[in-house]
Amino acid sequence: MVVLDTLGDAVSLLRRRPTLFGYLVALGLVGNLLGSGHHFGLSEFGQKLLARASIVVGPAVTVGVLDLVNRAVVHDRVSFDVVVNAGVRNYLRVVGVSLLLAFGGGIAVILLLVVLPAQLALVVCLVAIAAAALVFQFADLAIVLEGETPRDAMRRSYDVATSNFGPVLGYTVLEVPFGLLHGATFVERSELEGILVTVTPDSTPLTFGILAVGTVGWAVLQTYRVVFYRALVASDGDGQTGRDSAGGHDVTAARTDGESVP
């Protein structure tokens, strides 16, 4: 089954490429630290400053990581230059996708609130958000791996998700635990300690343990995203958009073990 096979491939890739794993953990820590100022006793102003910085830096880290993993798969090579180059090349396009989704979602919510009763509109909005998250979750991958524009990336993500609905649904279910692990790093420290105090009087080690586990979970998730998306593209057999905009390589050109696809 492609969902479990690609997860195993992702974990295997990280085991065989410790340098890649190290880069991912380091970049994940950057994102976590920017979004977790409350864990370090910063003032409210300091926390807001870091949060705003994370909004700017986050997309750059994401696109760099995706390209880093993809090139480790295709070229069996890991270099920090890839992160920088991918960030410069794809940053605005990934931000553009986020803005398109936010703008479209905002317009849809307003229209629903106008034409439907409030409670029904809320239910419809939740369903619509879940559906949009499902079909557009590969837009950033389409940009980084295939060089798509923001609009074409959304279309590409929709096509890939709908033509592989079963595997994508299964993948999304597996993706949730990794997201929860990563999300736990952003929980307010006071709330986190209130939960952990029931386990141990000194919650500090567990607090930082959650930060560490969340970062590792994020590294695995980003690798899994790339490997799974590549498998879907390969199964579709679509060579028209399977080119990387900078490296010029077909995203279906190699398996995660570095062997050529027959």
BELHU-V903132 format. One record per residue. RES is the residue in three letters. PHI is phi in whole degrees, 0 to 359 (NA if undefined). PSI is psi as a letter, one per 40 degrees, with the letter a starting at -180 (* if undefined). D_CENTER is the distance of its C-alpha to the mean C-alpha in whole Angstrom. Layout:
{{RES,PHI,PSI,D_CENTER} {RES,PHI,PSI,D_CENTER}}
//
This chain:
{{MET,NA,h,22} {VAL,299,d,19} {VAL,297,d,16} {LEU,281,d,18} {ASP,299,d,19} {THR,289,d,16} {LEU,296,d,15} {GLY,297,d,18} {ASP,297,d,17} {ALA,296,d,14} {VAL,296,d,16} {SER,297,d,19} {LEU,299,d,17} {LEU,292,d,16} {ARG,293,d,20} {ARG,280,e,22} {ARG,235,g,20} {PRO,300,d,20} {THR,295,d,20} {LEU,299,d,16} {PHE,300,d,16} {GLY,298,d,17} {TYR,299,d,16} {LEU,296,d,12} {VAL,296,d,14} {ALA,298,d,16} {LEU,291,d,13} {GLY,296,d,11} {LEU,297,d,15} {VAL,301,d,15} {GLY,297,d,12} {ASN,294,d,14} {LEU,293,d,17} {LEU,294,d,17} {GLY,263,e,15} {SER,232,f,18} {GLY,300,d,21} {HIS,293,e,23} {HIS,283,e,23} {PHE,243,e,25} {GLY,69,f,28} {LEU,287,i,27} {SER,293,i,29} {GLU,300,d,28} {PHE,296,d,28} {GLY,297,d,26} {GLN,295,d,23} {LYS,294,d,23} {LEU,296,d,23} {LEU,294,d,20} {ALA,298,d,18} {ARG,293,d,19} {ALA,296,d,18} {SER,294,d,15} {ILE,296,d,14} {VAL,281,d,15} {VAL,281,d,14} {GLY,309,d,10} {PRO,299,d,10} {ALA,296,d,12} {VAL,296,d,10} {THR,299,d,7} {VAL,293,d,9} {GLY,295,d,11} {VAL,294,d,9} {LEU,299,d,8} {ASP,291,d,12} {LEU,300,d,13} {VAL,295,d,12} {ASN,299,d,13} {ARG,286,d,17} {ALA,294,d,17} {VAL,290,d,17} {VAL,282,d,19} {HIS,255,e,22} {ASP,56,f,22} {ARG,222,h,21} {VAL,236,h,19} {SER,213,h,20} {PHE,292,d,19} {ASP,302,d,20} {VAL,300,d,17} {VAL,299,d,15} {VAL,295,d,18} {ASN,296,d,18} {ALA,294,d,15} {GLY,298,d,14} {VAL,295,d,18} {ARG,286,d,18} {ASN,246,e,15} {TYR,304,d,14} {LEU,295,d,16} {ARG,291,d,15} {VAL,292,d,12} {VAL,298,d,13} {GLY,299,d,16} {VAL,299,d,14} {SER,299,d,13} {LEU,293,d,16} {LEU,299,d,17} {LEU,294,d,15} {ALA,294,d,17} {PHE,294,d,20} {GLY,297,d,20} {GLY,295,d,19} {GLY,297,d,22} {ILE,298,d,25} {ALA,297,d,24} {VAL,297,d,24} {ILE,299,d,28} {LEU,296,d,29} {LEU,295,d,29} {LEU,294,d,30} {VAL,284,d,33} {VAL,263,e,34} {LEU,237,i,33} {PRO,302,i,34} {ALA,304,d,32} {GLN,293,d,31} {LEU,294,d,31} {ALA,298,d,28} {LEU,297,d,26} {VAL,297,d,26} {VAL,298,d,25} {CYS,298,d,23} {LEU,297,d,21} {VAL,295,d,21} {ALA,295,d,20} {ILE,296,d,17} {ALA,297,d,16} {ALA,295,d,17} {ALA,296,d,15} {ALA,298,d,12} {LEU,291,d,13} {VAL,271,e,14} {PHE,253,e,12} {GLN,290,e,8} {PHE,258,e,9} {ALA,298,d,10} {ASP,294,d,8} {LEU,293,d,9} {ALA,297,d,12} {ILE,290,d,13} {VAL,287,d,12} {LEU,275,d,13} {GLU,238,e,16} {GLY,71,f,17} {GLU,284,i,17} {THR,283,i,18} {PRO,306,d,16} {ARG,294,d,19} {ASP,293,d,19} {ALA,295,d,15} {MET,295,d,15} {ARG,295,d,18} {ARG,296,d,17} {SER,300,d,14} {TYR,299,d,16} {ASP,297,d,19} {VAL,295,d,16} {ALA,292,d,15} {THR,286,d,19} {SER,280,e,21} {ASN,229,f,19} {PHE,299,d,19} {GLY,300,d,20} {PRO,300,d,17} {VAL,295,d,14} {LEU,296,d,16} {GLY,297,d,16} {TYR,299,d,13} {THR,296,d,12} {VAL,297,d,14} {LEU,289,d,13} {GLU,290,d,10} {VAL,302,d,11} {PRO,301,d,13} {PHE,295,d,10} {GLY,295,d,9} {LEU,293,d,13} {LEU,300,d,13} {HIS,292,d,11} {GLY,295,d,12} {ALA,298,d,16} {THR,289,e,15} {PHE,257,e,16} {VAL,290,h,19} {GLU,306,h,22} {ARG,299,d,24} {SER,298,d,27} {GLU,290,d,25} {LEU,296,d,24} {GLU,293,d,27} {GLY,297,d,29} {ILE,282,d,27} {LEU,286,d,28} {VAL,297,d,31} {THR,288,e,32} {VAL,264,d,31} {THR,209,i,32} {PRO,298,d,34} {ASP,258,h,32} {SER,271,e,29} {THR,301,d,28} {PRO,301,d,27} {LEU,291,d,25} {THR,300,d,23} {PHE,285,d,22} {GLY,296,d,22} {ILE,295,d,19} {LEU,300,d,17} {ALA,293,d,18} {VAL,295,d,16} {GLY,298,d,13} {THR,292,d,12} {VAL,296,d,13} {GLY,300,d,11} {TRP,296,d,8} {ALA,298,d,9} {VAL,295,d,10} {LEU,298,d,7} {GLN,296,d,6} {THR,294,d,9} {TYR,299,d,9} {ARG,301,d,7} {VAL,295,d,9} {VAL,296,d,12} {PHE,294,d,12} {TYR,297,d,12} {ARG,300,d,14} {ALA,295,d,17} {LEU,295,d,16} {VAL,297,d,17} {ALA,296,d,20} {SER,290,d,21} {ASP,287,d,22} {GLY,66,f,24} {ASP,267,h,23} {GLY,266,e,24} {GLN,289,d,24} {THR,247,e,21} {GLY,273,f,20} {ARG,240,h,20} {ASP,280,h,19} {SER,294,d,20} {ALA,259,d,21} {GLY,280,e,21} {GLY,71,f,23} {HIS,259,i,22} {ASP,286,h,21} {VAL,291,e,18} {THR,261,e,20} {ALA,279,e,22} {ALA,210,i,21} {ARG,277,i,21} {THR,290,e,18} {ASP,268,e,22} {GLY,88,e,23} {GLU,274,i,25} {SER,287,i,26} {VAL,283,h,25} {PRO,298,*,29}}
//
